[in-house]
Amino acid sequence: MSSPPVEIGLLLHTRHLIRDGGEGSHVSELWDTAARAEQMGFDHLWIGDSPRLSMQDRAHADCLTVTAALAARTSRIKIGIVPLILAMRNPVLTAHSLATLDVISGGRTIVGVSSVHQYQFAQREFEACGVPYHQRAGRLNESIQLLRRLWTEASFAFAGKYYRFDELGIEPKPVQRPIPIWIAASDNDNALRRVARLADGWFTVAHTAAEFVQRRRKIDRYAEECGRPGKPVPSVLFATFHLSYGAGAEEEGWGLAESYFRQQRAKLGHLSAFFGTPEQCAEKLRPYIDGGMTAIVARFVADDAKAQMRLMLEELRPRLLRR
């Protein structure tokens, strides 16, 4: 029996929605891209949650507001947030918002959580939201458990290290019981242990297949240690793409990335970049698939999103069949 194909998700850009005054035409463009992705056959749509502050020209539109609108404007495609900075949010309110979103979407919600933004003003943002920065990992662990209980139990009292409340429950309950929670983790052992212990899926920006395989093996070993052996956790590569048959596609891709992020290439080392022809990108991705990758979430840096989406599904995906 053949293995299931690699799933393909699309990251929708929201940073430009609030640049230059947040013109309404940009919002219409977002809805059009989402509808096109569903029609073309993408498996999921994703919105980012980082950050809110205007420092360094990195602020995005609010993820929960945008995903609710996407849920109402689509009917089949799954809708996710990555990385949802769960530790910065009250878990009861977040559980309620996500449950409502899951009802609106008819059970199509996915959540990819992380403990922190990787940018200069992260601590300032946490403190502005009333959350001590040094508590982010512990709050994330406790919040994941609280969300699952609030989504599946009628009511309960809770007394944890960070959150305490008398007996309560939330309504509505989500369609999914519970909503899948994927966890973003790089090479930090504590984060990889969190994936093994708590995650329904793993998000990574591993820059090489060797990094991916090494971390994947650690997760499997930690899962066995904490009593969750057996079926591997789904593994999702969060990657940046510029697909082109033209000469110099890689350099062109880096130029586009510099333009979008408004930073020099030397400061974009956090990107897992796949710039080139579909054949070249497929060759680079195959070792990830052999190592257990089950899905890709693609961020496109080219201006012509429609052309990139077509190349991804028609030219790249057929080359990613599992061996």
VOZA-791995 format. One record per residue: residue number from 0; residue in three letters; x, y, z of N, C-alpha, C in turn. Coordinates in steps of 0.001 Angstrom, whole numbers. Example, Ala and Ser with C-alpha at 12.3 -4.5 7.8 and 13.67 -1.06 7.14 Angstrom:
BEGIN
  seq  type       nX       nY       nZ      caX      caY      caZ       cX       cY       cZ
    0   ALA    13190    -5690     7800    12300    -4500     7800    13200    -3300     7800
    1   SER    12850    -2250     7080    13670    -1060     7140    12900       30     7870
//
This chain:
BEGIN
  seq  type       nX       nY       nZ      caX      caY      caZ       cX       cY       cZ
    0   MET      845    -1193        0        0        0        0      882     1245        0
    1   SER      608     2185     -900     1417     3391    -1011     1142     4341      149
    2   SER     2153     5140      499     2003     6125     1565     1196     7312     1064
    3   PRO      519     8042     1971     -251     9219     1545      673    10277      978
    4   PRO      192    11085       33     1035    12137     -547     1353    13220      472
    5   VAL     2403    13966      183     2770    15104     1029     1699    16177      898
    6   GLU     1187    16657     2029      203    17735     2006      894    19066     1727
    7   ILE      172    19959     1053      720    21274      716     -182    22358     1301
    8   GLY      392    23187     2146     -328    24325     2712      230    25629     2171
    9   LEU     -555    26675     2239     -170    27994     1725     -236    29018     2851
   10   LEU      872    29723     3079      872    30842     4016      351    32075     3303
   11   LEU     -671    32695     3866    -1214    33934     3320     -521    35121     3984
   12   HIS       16    36018     3191      713    37187     3728     -307    38190     4273
   13   THR      -83    38678     5474     -938    39728     6033     -154    40980     6393
   14   ARG     1167    40925     6308     1961    42105     6656     1590    43292     5775
   15   HIS     1385    43036     4480     1105    44142     3563     -285    44747     3776
   16   LEU    -1158    44057     4518    -2503    44597     4747    -2464    45883     5564
   17   ILE    -1411    46053     6362    -1350    47221     7225     -222    48159     6828
   18   ARG      441    47883     5716     1400    48842     5181      656    49878     4346
   19   ASP     1225    51048     4280      683    52115     3426     -799    52371     3699
   20   GLY    -1178    52318     4983    -2547    52660     5344    -3534    51524     5291
   21   GLY    -3096    50300     4960    -4012    49158     4957    -5150    49319     3987
   22   GLU    -4856    49576     2737    -5899    49827     1756    -6799    48604     1572
   23   GLY    -8102    48853     1369    -9060    47774     1255    -8783    46810      116
   24   SER    -8131    47286     -959    -7848    46416    -2093    -6957    45252    -1694
   25   HIS    -6079    45461     -704    -5210    44394     -237    -6024    43279      428
   26   VAL    -7055    43664     1169    -7894    42664     1825    -8633    41823      789
   27   SER    -9161    42449     -238    -9834    41708    -1308    -8881    40722    -1972
   28   GLU    -7653    41137    -2124    -6631    40261    -2708    -6423    39016    -1844
   29   LEU    -6461    39201     -530    -6301    38069      388    -7435    37062      219
   30   TRP    -8673    37565      156    -9811    36657       -8    -9732    35924    -1351
   31   ASP    -9307    36634    -2385    -9195    36018    -3712    -8149    34899    -3709
   32   THR    -7030    35142    -3051    -5974    34130    -2985    -6450    32907    -2214
   33   ALA    -7182    33118    -1119    -7701    32000     -332    -8677    31159    -1147
   34   ALA    -9580    31827    -1858   -10550    31104    -2681    -9851    30327    -3789
   35   ARG    -8820    30935    -4377    -8073    30259    -5438    -7342    29033    -4892
   36   ALA    -6757    29153    -3697    -6050    28022    -3096    -6991    26852    -2853
   37   GLU    -8194    27136    -2380    -9168    26066    -2155    -9566    25417    -3477
   38   GLN    -9797    26230    -4478   -10223    25712    -5779    -9119    24882    -6432
   39   MET    -7864    25295    -6268    -6744    24606    -6912    -6392    23299    -6226
   40   GLY    -6732    23160    -4939    -6467    21910    -4254    -5398    21946    -3187
   41   PHE    -5050    23139    -2671    -4175    23184    -1500    -4880    22516     -326
   42   ASP    -4102    21914      557    -4683    21180     1683    -5041    22081     2854
   43   HIS    -4257    23155     3060    -4563    24066     4162    -4054    25466     3874
   44   LEU    -4671    26444     4549    -4271    27850     4533    -3726    28217     5912
   45   TRP    -2716    29108     5939    -2117    29492     7212    -1965    31004     7305
   46   ILE    -2157    31516     8514    -1952    32922     8843     -948    32996     9983
   47   GLY      -58    33985     9951      912    34159    11021      364    34974    12174
   48   ASP     1037    34877    13321      624    35611    14532     1794    36416    15082
   49   SER     2660    36939    14232     3795    37633    14816     4297    38713    13874
   50   PRO     4694    39808    14505     4261    40311    15809     3238    41423    15626
   51   ARG     2843    42043    16731     1875    43130    16671     2553    44504    16657
   52   LEU     3717    44581    17267     4386    45863    17422     4910    46389    16091
   53   SER     4964    47704    15984     5370    48334    14724     6877    48381    14538
   54   MET     7634    47926    15523     9087    47979    15427     9591    47142    14252
   55   GLN    10582    47608    13571    11275    46890    12501    10376    46541    11311
   56   ASP     9254    47206    11167     8367    46973    10031     7956    45496     9946
   57   ARG     7591    44888    11071     7262    43468    11060     5847    43168    11543
   58   ALA     5055    44181    11832     3716    43936    12365     2806    43295    11318
   59   HIS     1904    42434    11793      936    41743    10951     -485    42071    11409
   60   ALA    -1458    41780    10560    -2854    41878    10961    -3175    40775    11978
   61   ASP    -4220    40967    12780    -4576    40011    13821    -4997    38673    13226
   62   CYS    -4380    37600    13696    -4578    36283    13086    -5969    35714    13347
   63   LEU    -6507    35869    14538    -7810    35287    14840    -8925    35973    14049
   64   THR    -8805    37281    13886    -9799    38009    13101    -9766    37565    11641
   65   VAL    -8568    37448    11086    -8433    37061     9686    -8890    35623     9455
   66   THR    -8535    34709    10349    -8932    33318    10149   -10446    33142    10255
   67   ALA   -11095    33919    11114   -12558    33843    11183   -13179    34254     9849
   68   ALA   -12634    35321     9253   -13143    35749     7947   -12864    34698     6880
   69   LEU   -11699    34077     6920   -11365    33023     5957   -12304    31827     6107
   70   ALA   -12632    31490     7343   -13532    30362     7582   -14898    30605     6968
   71   ALA   -15340    31862     7015   -16649    32194     6454   -16629    32284     4934
   72   ARG   -15445    32450     4349   -15330    32636     2906   -14868    31379     2170
   73   THR   -14592    30307     2887   -14188    29039     2284   -15095    27941     2810
   74   SER   -14983    26738     2217   -15896    25674     2644   -15216    24326     2879
   75   ARG   -14023    24103     2310   -13411    22781     2416   -11988    22805     2985
   76   ILE   -11220    23782     2617    -9809    23810     2959    -9620    24027     4462
   77   LYS    -8608    23362     5053    -8305    23553     6463    -7648    24923     6666
   78   ILE    -7852    25500     7855    -7371    26845     8152    -6566    26811     9448
   79   GLY    -5330    27327     9376    -4468    27268    10546    -3778    28576    10858
   80   ILE    -3238    28666    12078    -2438    29797    12533    -1079    29254    12936
   81   VAL        4    29877    12433     1342    29451    12814     2302    30641    12725
   82   PRO     3093    30915    13756     2961    30285    15061     2037    31102    15945
   83   LEU     1014    30500    16513      177    31180    17498      996    31298    18788
   84   ILE     1205    32520    19253     2015    32729    20454     1105    32551    21665
   85   LEU      867    31312    22004     -137    30947    22999      204    31469    24383
   86   ALA     1490    31493    24726     1880    31917    26067     1535    33371    26347
   87   MET     1348    34177    25303     1033    35584    25479     -462    35814    25700
   88   ARG    -1274    34776    25464    -2725    34932    25485    -3332    34186    26675
   89   ASN    -4445    34695    27171    -5177    33980    28213    -5757    32693    27617
   90   PRO    -5477    31524    28214    -5898    30269    27591    -7405    30049    27564
   91   VAL    -8145    30583    28542    -9598    30409    28534   -10203    31200    27365
   92   LEU    -9777    32451    27220   -10283    33260    26119    -9849    32686    24770
   93   THR    -8609    32198    24699    -8114    31626    23444    -8858    30352    23089
   94   ALA    -9109    29509    24084    -9876    28283    23834   -11261    28607    23296
   95   HIS   -11874    29629    23860   -13210    30033    23418   -13183    30567    21985
   96   SER   -12196    31412    21673   -12081    31965    20319   -11855    30861    19292
   97   LEU   -10949    29940    19590   -10631    28875    18640   -11785    27885    18496
   98   ALA   -12496    27619    19582   -13677    26750    19482   -14735    27390    18595
   99   THR   -14935    28691    18763   -15897    29404    17920   -15457    29366    16462
  100   LEU   -14166    29564    16226   -13624    29483    14873   -13851    28105    14270
  101   ASP   -13686    27066    15072   -13885    25707    14565   -15346    25458    14199
  102   VAL   -16263    26051    14961   -17685    25947    14623   -17975    26687    13316
  103   ILE   -17447    27908    13194   -17656    28693    11971   -17134    27939    10756
  104   SER   -15982    27282    10905   -15348    26603     9777   -15891    25203     9531
  105   GLY   -16721    24702    10422   -17221    23346    10264   -16175    22290    10572
  106   GLY   -15281    22593    11515   -14284    21610    11935   -13039    21594    11074
  107   ARG   -12607    22775    10589   -11437    22841     9705   -10244    23560    10329
  108   THR   -10276    23777    11637    -9250    24565    12302    -8038    23719    12684
  109   ILE    -6839    24289    12492    -5578    23719    12978    -4841    24845    13697
  110   VAL    -4082    24493    14721    -3306    25496    15442    -1855    25037    15520
  111   GLY     -936    25922    15133      487    25662    15293     1046    26639    16311
  112   VAL     1459    26153    17480     1842    27048    18576     3355    27126    18745
  113   SER     3784    28233    19343     5193    28439    19665     5258    29277    20927
  114   SER     6384    29202    21609     6500    29924    22878     6921    31370    22705
  115   VAL     7511    31725    21561     8110    33056    21482     8297    33491    20037
  116   HIS     8228    34811    19812     8655    35408    18551    10177    35424    18513
  117   GLN    10748    35147    17368    12187    35263    17217    12517    36633    16610
  118   TYR    12362    37671    17407    12712    39002    16912    13094    39893    18085
  119   GLN    13672    41034    17775    14352    41857    18762    13461    42325    19908
  120   PHE    12200    42637    19604    11357    43264    20614    10351    42297    21250
  121   ALA    10655    41002    21216     9730    40019    21758     9453    40254    23241
  122   GLN    10497    40496    24014    10302    40692    25448     9427    41902    25714
  123   ARG     9609    42951    24947     8801    44155    25121     7325    43852    24851
  124   GLU     7069    43032    23833     5686    42702    23489     5032    41855    24576
  125   PHE     5757    40871    25103     5218    40053    26188     4867    40926    27387
  126   GLU     5779    41790    27763     5549    42618    28947     4400    43591    28725
  127   ALA     4226    44080    27500     3099    44964    27199     1771    44238    27349
  128   CYS     1793    42922    27160      576    42106    27309      428    41545    28718
  129   GLY     1299    41955    29636     1180    41538    31024     1688    40143    31310
  130   VAL     2569    39614    30451     3095    38253    30622     4601    38322    30813
  131   PRO     5133    37837    31935     6592    37824    32125     7263    36967    31047
  132   TYR     8256    37529    30408     8897    36867    29269     9516    35534    29673
  133   HIS    10083    35470    30882    10770    34242    31304     9803    33095    31591
  134   GLN     8498    33377    31631     7507    32329    31894     6915    31735    30615
  135   ARG     7412    32131    29449     6742    31779    28193     6670    30275    27946
  136   ALA     7728    29539    28243     7715    28093    27980     6766    27378    28933
  137   GLY     6830    27721    30214     5939    27081    31182     4482    27386    30915
  138   ARG     4192    28636    30556     2807    29009    30223     2322    28282    28977
  139   LEU     3208    28086    28008     2809    27356    26809     2413    25923    27153
  140   ASN     3225    25252    27936     2916    23871    28313     1566    23773    29025
  141   GLU     1348    24669    29982      112    24632    30754    -1092    24995    29879
  142   SER     -898    25946    28977    -1997    26393    28118    -2436    25308    27147
  143   ILE    -1491    24558    26588    -1857    23471    25671    -2774    22483    26376
  144   GLN    -2422    22113    27588    -3246    21166    28333    -4619    21760    28666
  145   LEU    -4638    23046    29014    -5907    23697    29328    -6825    23769    28109
  146   LEU    -6281    24121    26951    -7097    24194    25741    -7770    22861    25464
  147   ARG    -7014    21793    25529    -7590    20473    25229    -8690    20112    26219
  148   ARG    -8501    20429    27481    -9526    20116    28470   -10773    20977    28274
  149   LEU   -10571    22265    27983   -11716    23163    27770   -12509    22759    26532
  150   TRP   -11852    22183    25547   -12535    21760    24327   -13270    20434    24476
  151   THR   -12910    19641    25476   -13461    18278    25557   -14241    17990    26831
  152   GLU   -14032    18769    27892   -14711    18510    29159   -15826    19530    29389
  153   ALA   -16904    19076    30024   -18037    19969    30284   -17630    21124    31191
  154   SER   -16913    20822    32278   -16426    21845    33198   -15409    21209    34129
  155   PHE   -14549    22038    34691   -13555    21554    35653   -12944    22755    36364
  156   ALA   -12373    22498    37535   -11584    23501    38245   -10117    23243    37941
  157   PHE    -9303    24294    38051    -7888    24136    37710    -7024    24933    38663
  158   ALA    -5918    24329    39093    -4945    25008    39951    -3560    24644    39454
  159   GLY    -3039    25436    38538    -1719    25203    37985     -717    26199    38510
  160   LYS      461    26214    37925     1510    27142    38337     1211    28554    37854
  161   TYR      586    28672    36675      370    29982    36064    -1097    30390    36000
  162   TYR    -1995    29417    35974    -3427    29705    35837    -4206    28948    36905
  163   ARG    -5202    29624    37474    -6057    29026    38499    -7477    29531    38282
  164   PHE    -8441    28635    38398    -9842    29090    38361   -10742    28041    38980
  165   ASP   -11893    28497    39502   -12909    27578    40004   -13597    26908    38820
  166   GLU   -14454    25946    39123   -15048    25138    38066   -15738    25993    37005
  167   LEU   -15406    25703    35755   -16038    26379    34623   -15855    25545    33367
  168   GLY   -16614    25903    32345   -16476    25293    31028   -16732    26355    29978
  169   ILE   -16481    26041    28730   -16735    27003    27656   -17770    26433    26684
  170   GLU   -18492    27317    26063   -19407    27001    24967   -19282    28109    23927
  171   PRO   -19326    27775    22638   -19556    26429    22124   -18306    25565    22234
  172   LYS   -18526    24256    22246   -17419    23336    22091   -17074    23258    20597
  173   PRO   -15804    22996    20268   -15441    22892    18856   -16039    21654    18205
  174   VAL   -16132    21671    16898   -16572    20479    16155   -15573    19349    16366
  175   GLN   -14281    19679    16304   -13236    18695    16564   -13016    18597    18071
  176   ARG   -12919    17395    18563   -12730    17200    20005   -11454    16401    20274
  177   PRO   -10295    17039    20388   -10066    18475    20357    -9536    18937    19001
  178   ILE    -9374    20244    18852    -8722    20828    17684    -7249    20384    17676
  179   PRO    -6703    19983    16530    -5288    19581    16491    -4353    20736    16861
  180   ILE    -3395    20438    17722    -2381    21421    18110    -1020    20917    17645
  181   TRP     -430    21615    16686      929    21334    16240     1865    22300    16944
  182   ILE     3080    21868    17203     4034    22673    17960     5263    22954    17110
  183   ALA     5661    24226    17061     6867    24623    16340     8081    24457    17243
  184   ALA     9124    23819    16713    10350    23608    17486    11518    23468    16532
  185   SER    12658    24048    16914    13850    23937    16079    14797    22904    16675
  186   ASP    15966    23347    17154    16934    22380    17673    17042    22414    19192
  187   ASN    16110    23112    19843    16118    23182    21299    15543    21885    21872
  188   ASP    16309    21202    22702    15870    19899    23203    14596    19991    24029
  189   ASN    14446    21043    24822    13217    21194    25605    12005    21351    24692
  190   ALA    12175    22096    23607    11072    22273    22656    10752    20963    21941
  191   LEU    11773    20194    21584    11545    18908    20921    10873    17925    21878
  192   ARG    11222    17985    23148    10543    17149    24144     9072    17558    24280
  193   ARG     8800    18859    24169     7423    19330    24215     6618    18748    23048
  194   VAL     7226    18727    21872     6568    18108    20709     6249    16652    20995
  195   ALA     7230    15926    21496     7044    14496    21762     5951    14238    22789
  196   ARG     5854    15125    23773     4932    14919    24889     3524    15421    24605
  197   LEU     3404    16526    23845     2113    17222    23776     1547    17426    22374
  198   ALA     2339    17249    21328     1927    17711    20002     1119    16693    19210
  199   ASP      208    17232    18385     -451    16440    17343      332    16517    16035
  200   GLY     1301    17417    15952     2140    17579    14777     3296    18492    15114
  201   TRP     4350    18444    14274     5574    19206    14519     5843    20143    13353
  202   PHE     6031    21435    13649     6438    22437    12677     7938    22684    12801
  203   THR     8632    22756    11664    10055    23041    11692    10449    23887    10494
  204   VAL    11523    24671    10663    12137    25374     9537    13547    24828     9319
  205   ALA    13731    23533     9550    15042    22909     9381    15627    23267     8014
  206   HIS    16842    23824     8010    17434    24327     6778    17981    23224     5884
  207   THR    18262    22065     6457    18761    20937     5672    18010    19674     6066
  208   ALA    18014    18709     5159    17375    17429     5458    18080    16739     6625
  209   ALA    19385    16921     6732    20126    16304     7840    19657    16852     9176
  210   GLU    19442    18170     9257    18899    18762    10484    17518    18195    10779
  211   PHE    16696    18117     9738    15336    17603     9908    15353    16182    10464
  212   VAL    16148    15314     9868    16192    13905    10274    16708    13773    11703
  213   GLN    17722    14545    12046    18268    14482    13405    17212    14861    14441
  214   ARG    16473    15939    14173    15445    16387    15116    14267    15423    15146
  215   ARG    13927    14885    13989    12834    13911    13900    13136    12682    14757
  216   ARG    14370    12221    14712    14774    11053    15514    14735    11367    17004
  217   LYS    15124    12582    17364    15043    12973    18773    13598    12950    19256
  218   ILE    12681    13486    18444    11274    13501    18826    10770    12074    19033
  219   ASP    11109    11172    18118    10680     9780    18249    11225     9150    19533
  220   ARG    12490     9451    19843    13079     8889    21054    12426     9480    22306
  221   TYR    12191    10790    22315    11553    11416    23467    10110    10932    23631
  222   ALA     9426    10690    22516     8054    10189    22593     8014     8815    23255
  223   GLU     8977     7997    22926     9040     6671    23554     9332     6798    25044
  224   GLU    10209     7736    25412    10564     7934    26815     9377     8410    27644
  225   CYS     8489     9216    27037     7363     9748    27810     6075     8952    27596
  226   GLY     6184     7772    27027     5041     6884    26921     4139     7131    25740
  227   ARG     4669     7726    24660     3888     7946    23442     4568     7312    22221
  228   PRO     4977     6059    22321     5619     5429    21173     4582     5039    20121
  229   GLY     5074     4613    18960     4153     4132    17934     4134     5034    16732
  230   LYS     2935     5477    16330     2774     6267    15120     3522     7598    15237
  231   PRO     4406     7906    14266     5177     9151    14340     4276    10388    14291
  232   VAL     4722    11446    14961     4013    12724    14913     4152    13304    13502
  233   PRO     3069    13767    12863     3192    14412    11549     4207    15550    11605
  234   SER     5026    15661    10558     6118    16631    10536     5945    17591     9365
  235   VAL     5928    18891     9668     5597    19903     8675     6776    20860     8497
  236   LEU     7245    21010     7260     8318    21941     6956     7722    23289     6553
  237   PHE     8102    24332     7279     7672    25693     6969     8778    26319     6121
  238   ALA     8510    26520     4820     9569    26889     3890     9156    28057     3009
  239   THR    10166    28763     2498     9964    29907     1621    10348    29514      198
  240   PHE     9456    29806     -762     9652    29346    -2138     9653    30498    -3132
  241   HIS    10505    30351    -4131    10384    31089    -5393    10662    30072    -6494
  242   LEU     9613    29662    -7191     9718    28659    -8244     9789    29361    -9593
  243   SER    10768    28966   -10400    10939    29619   -11696    11769    28738   -12605
  244   TYR    11451    28751   -13902    12265    28065   -14901    13293    29008   -15520
  245   GLY    13298    30258   -15081    14224    31224   -15643    15621    31080   -15067
  246   ALA    16596    31616   -15789    17973    31606   -15313    18097    32507   -14085
  247   GLY    18937    32096   -13158    19171    32905   -11965    18016    32921   -10990
  248   ALA    17251    31827   -10929    16072    31786   -10055    16448    31946    -8587
  249   GLU    17591    31393    -8177    17973    31467    -6763    18282    32905    -6366
  250   GLU    19082    33593    -7167    19406    34987    -6849    18159    35865    -6914
  251   GLU    17295    35577    -7886    16053    36326    -7985    15197    36117    -6735
  252   GLY    15166    34878    -6246    14404    34581    -5040    14912    35341    -3834
  253   TRP    16232    35407    -3674    16773    36148    -2536    16484    37647    -2667
  254   GLY    16516    38147    -3896    16172    39546    -4095    14736    39836    -3708
  255   LEU    13827    38938    -4071    12422    39099    -3709    12233    39003    -2196
  256   ALA    12962    38081    -1557    12867    37940     -103    13355    39200      599
  257   GLU    14450    39773      116    14964    41013      706    13954    42145      557
  258   SER    13284    42176     -581    12293    43227     -819    11087    43070       99
  259   TYR    10615    41829      263     9429    41620     1093     9730    41877     2564
  260   PHE    10824    41295     3060    11138    41425     4484    11835    42738     4809
  261   ARG    12265    43466     3753    12966    44727     3924    14193    44561     4805
  262   GLN    14914    43469     4533    16166    43175     5228    17147    42570     4234
  263   GLN    18434    42728     4528    19454    42139     3691    19498    40619     3863
  264   ARG    20010    39949     2839    20072    38483     2855    20783    37945     4090
  265   ALA    21811    38656     4550    22575    38202     5717    21709    38106     6969
  266   LYS    20580    38831     7002    19699    38810     8166    18485    37907     7969
  267   LEU    18474    37119     6884    17341    36241     6587    17714    34772     6770
  268   GLY    18659    34526     7646    19104    33152     7874    18044    32260     8484
  269   HIS    16959    32862     9012    15901    32054     9613    15036    31387     8554
  270   LEU    15144    31822     7286    14300    31242     6238    14828    29878     5798
  271   SER    13935    28937     5620    14263    27683     4954    13899    27889     3495
  272   ALA    14890    28221     2669    14644    28739     1329    14763    27662      253
  273   PHE    13783    27655     -661    13782    26772    -1823    13537    27641    -3048
  274   PHE    14630    28092    -3654    14566    28983    -4809    15163    28261    -6011
  275   GLY    14381    28059    -7067    14879    27375    -8245    13751    26781    -9055
  276   THR    14089    25859    -9954    13075    25185   -10754    12330    24183    -9891
  277   PRO    11135    23765   -10298    10447    22714    -9551    11291    21454    -9402
  278   GLU    12045    21091   -10442    12899    19905   -10357    13976    20072    -9291
  279   GLN    14613    21248    -9266    15657    21497    -8272    15109    21481    -6851
  280   CYS    13955    22101    -6668    13352    22140    -5332    12896    20745    -4903
  281   ALA    12360    19968    -5837    11937    18608    -5511    13125    17756    -5082
  282   GLU    14237    17919    -5777    15443    17153    -5428    15911    17491    -4021
  283   LYS    15801    18755    -3662    16210    19184    -2321    15226    18713    -1258
  284   LEU    13951    18550    -1628    12918    18164     -659    12830    16654     -443
  285   ARG    13263    15869    -1407    13073    14413    -1291    13723    13814      -46
  286   PRO    14934    14241      357    15492    13684     1596    14660    14011     2836
  287   TYR    13966    15144     2832    13055    15463     3929    11914    14436     3958
  288   ILE    11377    14132     2785    10264    13171     2702    10728    11808     3170
  289   ASP    11913    11400     2722    12462    10114     3159    12675    10086     4667
  290   GLY    12915    11256     5254    13142    11346     6694    11883    11493     7521
  291   GLY    10696    11522     6860     9447    11548     7609     8614    12797     7461
  292   MET     8999    13741     6594     8182    14931     6394     6843    14554     5775
  293   THR     5749    15057     6338     4413    14716     5848     3694    15886     5198
  294   ALA     4189    17118     5395     3511    18281     4819     4487    19435     4664
  295   ILE     4145    20340     3763     4885    21582     3543     3913    22744     3691
  296   VAL     4335    23786     4389     3606    25048     4367     4485    26040     3627
  297   ALA     3991    26525     2489     4788    27338     1580     4505    28817     1728
  298   ARG     5573    29578     1906     5508    31036     1819     6148    31424      479
  299   PHE     5399    32120     -368     5927    32582    -1644     6377    34025    -1522
  300   VAL     7547    34338    -2097     8032    35714    -2052     7865    36409    -3401
  301   ALA     7462    35689    -4438     7258    36303    -5749     5960    37109    -5765
  302   ASP     5914    38131    -6607     4729    38984    -6691     3534    38256    -7295
  303   ASP     3772    37377    -8266     2692    36673    -8950     2332    35405    -8181
  304   ALA     1487    35551    -7147     1131    34415    -6300      426    33319    -7099
  305   LYS     -412    33708    -8038    -1157    32717    -8819     -222    31799    -9590
  306   ALA      803    32376   -10224     1761    31565   -10980     2546    30643   -10055
  307   GLN     2937    31145    -8887     3670    30314    -7930     2807    29158    -7424
  308   MET     1549    29434    -7156      637    28386    -6696      470    27299    -7752
  309   ARG      370    27713    -9013      224    26738   -10097     1474    25873   -10212
  310   LEU     2660    26494   -10169     3899    25729   -10246     4035    24763    -9067
  311   MET     3623    25212    -7889     3702    24351    -6701     2856    23093    -6864
  312   LEU     1609    23250    -7300      692    22109    -7372      865    21278    -8637
  313   GLU     1142    21924    -9751     1193    21200   -11028     2585    20695   -11380
  314   GLU     3636    21397   -10924     4981    21020   -11309     5802    20416   -10157
  315   LEU     5641    20969    -8949     6446    20478    -7824     5793    19300    -7123
  316   ARG     4517    19413    -6764     3888    18347    -5984     3962    16970    -6648
  317   PRO     3745    16840    -7967     3854    15502    -8569     5235    14878    -8414
  318   ARG     6253    15695    -8179     7612    15181    -8003     7910    14812    -6549
  319   LEU     6925    14965    -5676     7138    14715    -4242     6432    13443    -3767
  320   LEU     6151    12530    -4663     5555    11271    -4257     6523    10491    -3392
  321   ARG     5991     9854    -2368     6843     9095    -1457     7413     7857    -2149
  322   ARG     8675     7568    -1824     9320     6410    -2403     9205     5211    -1484
//
